[in-house]
């Protein structure tokens, strides 16, 4: 029982050090490569999205980068009563993502943007993107 209490205390301390909002795992949890599947936004017929992105911690936020297009800076909240919400903007367009995890405790993000874009980020067990190669 003392071991469980010690592990919980360490987890809470780690979340506080990472600057995480209470109830969230913190930016480092999201680090890695993801497959992005969905549709792009904008006017006309939306383009299908089927590419890879990398998520890296950026202070109390995370940055989502693909090999092309602008990066997306996501922060935790504002979240009223929702602990698993990230909000941000990409090229001035508001984006919201809800996050959960899969059976391997890896994050899955489901996102939508004000311009109609909607996509899911699935974790990959591959090296970070190499956009130059």
N, C-alpha and C positions, 0 to 999 in steps of 0.2 A: 504494500500500500504506500509506503514511504517513497519507493522508487517511482510509482505513478505520479505522486504529488511533485516529486523533483522534476520529472520529465515535463509535466504541465507547466511548472514554473519556468523552466528553461525555454519552452515554446513561447510563452507569453513574453519573456524577456527578449527573445530574438525578434518577435513581432514589433515590440516597442523600439528596438534599436534600428530596425529597418524603416521606421516611420510609418508603419502600416496603420490604417484605420482599424479600430477595434472590430473584430469579427472577420478580418481579411488575413490571408496568409502573408502578405507583403510582396513587394516588387520582385524579389529574387526568385520566388516560387514560379513566376511566369517565364523565366529565362529559357530560351531555346528556339528551335526551329518548328514551324507549323505549316501545315497545308491549309491554304485559304480557298474555300469553295463557296460560290454564291453568285451574286450579280452586282455589277457596278451601278452607279447612279448617274444622274444627269438627264438631259433631255433626249428624246428619241428612244430608239431601241437600246435598252441597257446591255452592255457587254457582259458575257459570262466571265466569272473569275475562277481560275483554276491554276494557282501558282503557289509559291512558298514565300513565307515571311519569317523574319527573325524578331523575337521580342527580347529587349534588353532593359534592365533597370535603369531609371533616370531619376535618382533621388527618391522622392516619395511617389513617383509615377513610373510608367513603363513606356518605351518607345517601340512602335511596330514599324518595321522597315521591310519593303520589298525591293527587288533589284531595279524597278522602275516606279516612278510616281513619287509623290511627297510622303514624308514620314508622318506617322500618326502618334501623337503624344496623348496617353490616356492616364487619368488620375482616378483615384478611388472616390466615388460620390460626386456631387451631393446625393444622398441616398435615402432621405426620409427614413423609412423602415427597412430598406433593402441593403443588406450587407454585401451582396455579390455584384455590385454595379460599378462599372468604370465609365467615365465620361471624358470626352476630349473633342478635338477638332482636327480635320485634315483639309488643308487649303481653305480654311474658313467655314467648312461644313461640319455641323455638330454630329458627333458619333456617340452612340451608347453601346456598351457591351455588358452582357450578363455572363458571369463565369461560374463554372462548376468544375467537376473533375471526373475522370474516367475510373475504371476499376483498378488502374495502376497508380492512382493518385496524381495524375498529370492533368493540368488545366485544359478545359475546353471552353472557348469563348464564342458566344453567339452575338453578333453585332448588327446594328442597323444605323443608317445615316439619314440625315434630313433630306438629302437629295434622292432618296429611294434605294440606295445601295443596301444590300443585306448579305451577310456572309458568316460562315462558321470557321473558326480556327481549330484544327485538330493537331495535337502534338505529334511530332515525328522524332524518332530516335536516330537522327542523322546529324552530321556536323553542321555548323552554321552555314548560311548561304555564302557562296563564293560568286559574286556578281561579275568578277573579272575573268572567270575561267570558263 
